Amino acid sequence: MESYSNSSVDALCKEGIFRNESTLSEEEAIEKYFVSTRDRYIITVFYPILLTFGLFGNLAFLAVVAKIPSMRTLTNAYLANLAICDTVYIISQGNDVLGDYLRYAPLDNKSHDTNLSCIMRTAGLYVSLFTSVCLLLTMTTERFLGICRPLQHRFIATKERTVKLIILCWIMGVLYSGLVVPRWGKVTIVCVLWPNTDRFSDLPSKLSFFCSPIHPFFAKVSLIAQACPFVIATIFNTIMFSRIIKKLHERISGDDAAGGFDQNAMKSRNNVARLLIVTNVVFFLCLSPYFFLCINISVLELSDYRIGISMPYSQLLTLFWFARGLTVLNATTNPVIYSLTNPRYRQAFLQLFGKSYKSTGQRKSRESTIGTASMSVSKM
C-alpha cells in the first residue's frame, strides 16, 4: 500500500470523511472494519438458506394463485401482492447483504458511485417492507369486517374495491419510504489512515463509496419513522385478531346451544384462528428485534447517549445482522403458514405440483383421470 500522511489522505477525500485510525491497535481496527467470524456465519450460511427458501415459497404461492382458478379470491389477491413484496424484499436484501460482503473485505466499503444507486439500493427494501405492512393491516381489517360485520362487508366487498385498496397500499409504501430512504441517499467518500502494520499493507487508503444521509435530520429521525408502521400495525392487528377470534367463538357456541352445531363450522373457526394467530405472532417476533434496535439507536443519538441501551460496536453489528436475518425470515414464512394452518392451501399446492407429476408419471385411463379431477374440485 502506498504510504500517505494525514494531509495527503485528507486531500484524497475532498468533501468526504477522513478517519485517522493509525492509533488503533490491529485488533481494534479489524473489529471495526472487518466482518467477524460469527457475522460471517450469519451472512454466508443463514442468509443464503433463507433467501433460497423464501424465493421458492413465494414464487410457488404466486404460481398457485395464477394456475388454479379456485384460488383467485379477493383474500388471495392481497396475499399475492404480499408475496410480491416479500420477493422484492428478499432480492433486495440478498443484493445488499451478500453483494457487499462478497465484493469487499472492509466493512464500510460499498459498491455505489452515484446518489441514485444509493437510493435504488434502499428503495426496494423499504417500499416492499412498508407496502407489506400496509397490506397485512388492510387484509386484517377486511377479515374483521367479514366476520364481525358480515352484512356490511358483503355489500362493499367487490373486486374493484380490492384493486383500489391494493394500489393504495403500494402508493402509501412508496410515499412513506420517502421518510427513510434519504438516510442512505447521498454518496460519501470514506478515507482511512490505517495502522502501520503488515495486516493493513494491502488495503487502500481511499475506500470506495459510502451511502450516507442527505441531511443530518434523516440520520436520527428516520430510525423512529421506519418503526412507526410496525408498531401501529401490531397494535391494530392484535386488537382485531382478538375480536375476530372472540366473534367466531361466540358464533359457534350459539349454534351449539341452539342444537345447530356444525363440525365444519368448528373446523373453519379453528383454521382461521390458527392462521390469524400464527401470522400475527410470527410477524411480531420476526420484525420487532430490528425495529427495537432502530428505536434504541435513535434514542441514543437524540439524547447524546444519555438514554437508551448502549453496547460495543461489534455486538451492535452482530445484532443488526441477526435482526435483518429475521426480517428475511418473516418474508419466507407466509406460504408455510398458509399451508400448515389451512387445508385449502395445502390442497392447492398439491394440486399444482401434482398435475406436473401426473403428466409425466403414470398414465391412467381418461375416465379415471376425470373422476380424480372431480374429487379434487369437490374438496376445494
Beta strands, then each sheet from edge to edge (+ up, - down):
strand 1: 17-20
strand 2: 186-188
strand 3: 190-193
strand 4: 210-212
sheet 1: 1+ 3+
sheet 2: 2+ 4-
end
